[in-house]
Amino acid sequence: MAVRIELWIDGRVVDGAEQWWDDIEAALAADDREAEFPMLGRVDAYGDVLFEREELGALAADVRRFMSHAPESVRPFLERLTELCETGDRGTAAELRFLGD
């Protein structure tokens, strides 16, 4: 399933990305890693999840730690996701929205 990520700052979409979530979900499920990466584990490929600005630092840290467990094919996306978190963390009234199918 594809997940669209939108970075909102001050009520406007300023950036985003889209990624098939299947490979990430499979890597999280391997060896029950969802507990190890709780922020990423909140993302649902079939629903919507919102991370407030105060959560973006923790999400970025989760993504960085997860990178070594992720398939090579999704690492560029994970780097992009980290960039979106860092941009949002510097903004005011920022949120990162994950929009599933």
Protein Blocks (a to p, Z undefined) as FASTA:
>chain_A
ZZdddddeehiafbdcdddfklmmmmmmggplmlmmmmlmmpcfkbccdddfklmmmmmm
mmmmmmmmpcfklmmmmmmmmmmmmmmmmmghiacddddZZ
